[in-house]
Amino acid sequence: MGSLVAQLPALLGVLVGTIGTIVATSLADRARWRRHQGVRWDERRFDAYAEFARALKEVLTIASRLIGGYLDREQELALLTEANFRHTIAWENVLLLGDAPTVTAARAWRDAVWQVERLARDGSAADGLPDLLHRVNEARDQFYDAARGGLGVSGGSVAQAALLVDRLYPRHSRPPAQR
């Protein structure tokens, strides 16, 4: 019995060490799993944002061509319908995976593009088109800013709206903030 009592501290040490190892390994595995899940969802979120941007730019491009009036209107309307279908699917992924600021910015960009699309579908005069396209560009910038922030992408601003003003307005008709 005396030898068992003498070995008890050693046995307790082994037991405490084993329990400590199990707990530490469990915590490390849980942290590793959470990091992996975070990276996985960030990758999916990035893919959703990129697909949404691509689909929305396709809608905008086709609508702009329609407004220009240089192509077969019926063919372009059919292409616009198909592009809208792709955009709708991409939008659902943004809603599912996006954070609130990015979804809000995506909605604003989508709404601005819809205004251009309405002009294209109606065949209306495009009197305010430069202002509308400038709003589209600003909304796109806000979307990219929100998406990059949500994904933790650094590197500064990628804003394009201010750089594209020269393409939209003759020098004398720029918005006051851009003169």
C-alpha beads as a LAMMPS data file, in Angstrom:
LAMMPS data file: protein, C-alpha beads

179 atoms
178 bonds

1 atom types
1 bond types

-500.0 500.0 xlo xhi
-500.0 500.0 ylo yhi
-500.0 500.0 zlo zhi

Masses

1 110.0

Atoms # bond

1 1 1 0.000 0.000 0.000
2 1 1 2.876 2.334 0.750
3 1 1 4.276 2.044 -2.775
4 1 1 0.845 2.991 -4.243
5 1 1 0.720 6.125 -2.087
6 1 1 4.271 6.958 -3.199
7 1 1 3.237 6.616 -6.863
8 1 1 0.008 8.634 -6.467
9 1 1 1.609 12.035 -7.170
10 1 1 3.120 10.665 -10.380
11 1 1 -0.223 9.145 -11.461
12 1 1 -2.041 12.412 -10.690
13 1 1 0.594 14.289 -12.721
14 1 1 0.073 11.994 -15.693
15 1 1 -3.724 12.363 -15.362
16 1 1 -3.560 16.168 -15.144
17 1 1 -1.118 16.274 -18.073
18 1 1 -3.372 14.058 -20.193
19 1 1 -6.450 16.145 -19.406
20 1 1 -4.503 19.345 -20.133
21 1 1 -3.305 17.949 -23.469
22 1 1 -6.834 16.913 -24.448
23 1 1 -8.252 20.319 -23.538
24 1 1 -5.461 22.237 -25.308
25 1 1 -5.729 20.086 -28.434
26 1 1 -9.505 20.454 -28.455
27 1 1 -9.282 24.248 -28.160
28 1 1 -6.618 24.439 -30.870
29 1 1 -8.658 22.225 -33.204
30 1 1 -11.765 24.328 -32.599
31 1 1 -9.851 27.547 -33.329
32 1 1 -8.336 26.020 -36.476
33 1 1 -11.777 24.870 -37.631
34 1 1 -13.231 28.373 -37.073
35 1 1 -10.378 29.966 -39.030
36 1 1 -10.905 27.464 -41.856
37 1 1 -14.639 28.188 -41.891
38 1 1 -13.963 31.926 -41.954
39 1 1 -11.641 31.569 -44.933
40 1 1 -14.122 29.279 -46.659
41 1 1 -17.000 31.740 -46.246
42 1 1 -14.783 34.649 -47.294
43 1 1 -13.959 32.771 -50.501
44 1 1 -17.636 32.133 -51.174
45 1 1 -18.514 35.724 -50.321
46 1 1 -15.805 36.957 -52.716
47 1 1 -17.167 34.706 -55.475
48 1 1 -20.709 35.946 -54.833
49 1 1 -19.634 39.596 -54.947
50 1 1 -17.568 39.100 -58.106
51 1 1 -20.380 37.253 -59.890
52 1 1 -22.897 39.912 -58.870
53 1 1 -20.619 42.688 -60.165
54 1 1 -20.027 40.837 -63.433
55 1 1 -23.740 40.194 -63.977
56 1 1 -24.748 43.750 -63.125
57 1 1 -22.068 45.183 -65.429
58 1 1 -23.427 42.938 -68.192
59 1 1 -26.924 44.370 -67.667
60 1 1 -25.514 47.907 -67.704
61 1 1 -23.471 47.276 -70.845
62 1 1 -26.425 45.878 -72.783
63 1 1 -28.729 48.659 -71.555
64 1 1 -26.142 51.245 -72.615
65 1 1 -25.919 49.692 -76.070
66 1 1 -29.709 49.843 -76.327
67 1 1 -29.709 53.517 -75.396
68 1 1 -27.083 54.132 -78.067
69 1 1 -29.471 52.614 -80.605
70 1 1 -26.849 51.224 -82.928
71 1 1 -27.785 47.547 -82.679
72 1 1 -30.791 45.326 -83.351
73 1 1 -33.215 46.357 -80.578
74 1 1 -35.047 43.019 -80.367
75 1 1 -31.832 41.051 -80.132
76 1 1 -30.451 43.387 -77.454
77 1 1 -33.706 43.158 -75.454
78 1 1 -33.422 39.354 -75.528
79 1 1 -29.805 39.601 -74.332
80 1 1 -30.900 42.008 -71.595
81 1 1 -33.523 39.530 -70.399
82 1 1 -30.914 36.770 -70.195
83 1 1 -28.473 39.058 -68.387
84 1 1 -31.185 39.976 -65.890
85 1 1 -31.740 36.292 -65.185
86 1 1 -28.029 35.851 -64.371
87 1 1 -28.125 39.013 -62.278
88 1 1 -31.090 37.730 -60.271
89 1 1 -29.269 34.514 -59.414
90 1 1 -26.131 36.432 -58.435
91 1 1 -28.223 38.806 -56.295
92 1 1 -29.569 35.881 -54.276
93 1 1 -26.017 34.805 -53.443
94 1 1 -25.167 38.325 -52.269
95 1 1 -28.267 38.313 -50.066
96 1 1 -27.336 34.921 -48.655
97 1 1 -23.640 35.524 -48.019
98 1 1 -23.152 39.287 -47.875
99 1 1 -22.768 41.429 -44.793
100 1 1 -25.281 44.241 -44.231
101 1 1 -23.163 47.170 -45.530
102 1 1 -22.298 45.290 -48.717
103 1 1 -25.882 44.219 -49.364
104 1 1 -27.032 47.816 -48.848
105 1 1 -24.404 49.110 -51.273
106 1 1 -25.213 46.341 -53.772
107 1 1 -28.893 47.295 -53.615
108 1 1 -28.074 50.960 -54.334
109 1 1 -25.887 49.985 -57.306
110 1 1 -28.567 47.616 -58.615
111 1 1 -31.235 50.323 -58.304
112 1 1 -29.095 52.830 -60.226
113 1 1 -28.512 50.286 -63.005
114 1 1 -32.247 49.578 -63.110
115 1 1 -32.846 53.249 -63.880
116 1 1 -30.527 52.982 -66.883
117 1 1 -32.263 49.765 -67.898
118 1 1 -35.675 51.474 -67.714
119 1 1 -34.443 54.162 -70.098
120 1 1 -33.164 51.465 -72.443
121 1 1 -36.359 49.416 -72.386
122 1 1 -38.644 52.439 -72.768
123 1 1 -36.591 53.878 -75.589
124 1 1 -36.879 57.211 -73.779
125 1 1 -34.745 60.217 -74.480
126 1 1 -31.523 60.015 -72.526
127 1 1 -31.357 63.669 -71.458
128 1 1 -30.130 63.007 -67.928
129 1 1 -28.024 60.002 -68.901
130 1 1 -24.617 61.424 -67.878
131 1 1 -25.931 62.211 -64.375
132 1 1 -27.527 58.791 -64.143
133 1 1 -24.355 57.016 -65.265
134 1 1 -22.354 59.062 -62.763
135 1 1 -24.700 57.852 -60.003
136 1 1 -24.202 54.280 -61.261
137 1 1 -20.428 54.730 -61.061
138 1 1 -20.616 56.208 -57.560
139 1 1 -22.867 53.360 -56.401
140 1 1 -20.422 50.838 -57.880
141 1 1 -17.580 52.501 -55.978
142 1 1 -19.566 52.250 -52.745
143 1 1 -20.289 48.567 -53.413
144 1 1 -16.616 47.790 -53.979
145 1 1 -15.656 49.790 -50.904
146 1 1 -18.151 47.871 -48.740
147 1 1 -17.219 44.490 -50.244
148 1 1 -13.487 45.094 -49.801
149 1 1 -14.085 46.239 -46.222
150 1 1 -16.190 43.178 -45.425
151 1 1 -13.577 40.863 -46.898
152 1 1 -10.699 42.627 -45.164
153 1 1 -9.037 43.636 -48.440
154 1 1 -6.589 46.461 -47.885
155 1 1 -4.729 48.594 -50.353
156 1 1 -6.642 51.848 -50.442
157 1 1 -9.466 53.112 -52.585
158 1 1 -10.287 51.700 -56.006
159 1 1 -12.926 54.357 -56.725
160 1 1 -13.475 55.030 -60.415
161 1 1 -16.421 57.470 -60.549
162 1 1 -14.296 60.615 -60.300
163 1 1 -11.918 59.291 -62.951
164 1 1 -14.761 58.558 -65.369
165 1 1 -16.332 62.016 -65.202
166 1 1 -14.430 63.195 -68.305
167 1 1 -16.042 60.419 -70.327
168 1 1 -19.550 61.392 -69.212
169 1 1 -19.535 65.182 -69.375
170 1 1 -18.091 67.824 -71.610
171 1 1 -15.909 70.084 -69.457
172 1 1 -18.504 72.893 -69.222
173 1 1 -21.391 70.657 -68.125
174 1 1 -19.756 68.704 -65.301
175 1 1 -21.493 68.470 -61.953
176 1 1 -20.300 71.364 -59.711
177 1 1 -18.314 69.059 -57.419
178 1 1 -16.279 67.784 -60.409
179 1 1 -15.289 71.123 -62.038

Bonds

1 1 1 2
2 1 2 3
3 1 3 4
4 1 4 5
5 1 5 6
6 1 6 7
7 1 7 8
8 1 8 9
9 1 9 10
10 1 10 11
11 1 11 12
12 1 12 13
13 1 13 14
14 1 14 15
15 1 15 16
16 1 16 17
17 1 17 18
18 1 18 19
19 1 19 20
20 1 20 21
21 1 21 22
22 1 22 23
23 1 23 24
24 1 24 25
25 1 25 26
26 1 26 27
27 1 27 28
28 1 28 29
29 1 29 30
30 1 30 31
31 1 31 32
32 1 32 33
33 1 33 34
34 1 34 35
35 1 35 36
36 1 36 37
37 1 37 38
38 1 38 39
39 1 39 40
40 1 40 41
41 1 41 42
42 1 42 43
43 1 43 44
44 1 44 45
45 1 45 46
46 1 46 47
47 1 47 48
48 1 48 49
49 1 49 50
50 1 50 51
51 1 51 52
52 1 52 53
53 1 53 54
54 1 54 55
55 1 55 56
56 1 56 57
57 1 57 58
58 1 58 59
59 1 59 60
60 1 60 61
61 1 61 62
62 1 62 63
63 1 63 64
64 1 64 65
65 1 65 66
66 1 66 67
67 1 67 68
68 1 68 69
69 1 69 70
70 1 70 71
71 1 71 72
72 1 72 73
73 1 73 74
74 1 74 75
75 1 75 76
76 1 76 77
77 1 77 78
78 1 78 79
79 1 79 80
80 1 80 81
81 1 81 82
82 1 82 83
83 1 83 84
84 1 84 85
85 1 85 86
86 1 86 87
87 1 87 88
88 1 88 89
89 1 89 90
90 1 90 91
91 1 91 92
92 1 92 93
93 1 93 94
94 1 94 95
95 1 95 96
96 1 96 97
97 1 97 98
98 1 98 99
99 1 99 100
100 1 100 101
101 1 101 102
102 1 102 103
103 1 103 104
104 1 104 105
105 1 105 106
106 1 106 107
107 1 107 108
108 1 108 109
109 1 109 110
110 1 110 111
111 1 111 112
112 1 112 113
113 1 113 114
114 1 114 115
115 1 115 116
116 1 116 117
117 1 117 118
118 1 118 119
119 1 119 120
120 1 120 121
121 1 121 122
122 1 122 123
123 1 123 124
124 1 124 125
125 1 125 126
126 1 126 127
127 1 127 128
128 1 128 129
129 1 129 130
130 1 130 131
131 1 131 132
132 1 132 133
133 1 133 134
134 1 134 135
135 1 135 136
136 1 136 137
137 1 137 138
138 1 138 139
139 1 139 140
140 1 140 141
141 1 141 142
142 1 142 143
143 1 143 144
144 1 144 145
145 1 145 146
146 1 146 147
147 1 147 148
148 1 148 149
149 1 149 150
150 1 150 151
151 1 151 152
152 1 152 153
153 1 153 154
154 1 154 155
155 1 155 156
156 1 156 157
157 1 157 158
158 1 158 159
159 1 159 160
160 1 160 161
161 1 161 162
162 1 162 163
163 1 163 164
164 1 164 165
165 1 165 166
166 1 166 167
167 1 167 168
168 1 168 169
169 1 169 170
170 1 170 171
171 1 171 172
172 1 172 173
173 1 173 174
174 1 174 175
175 1 175 176
176 1 176 177
177 1 177 178
178 1 178 179
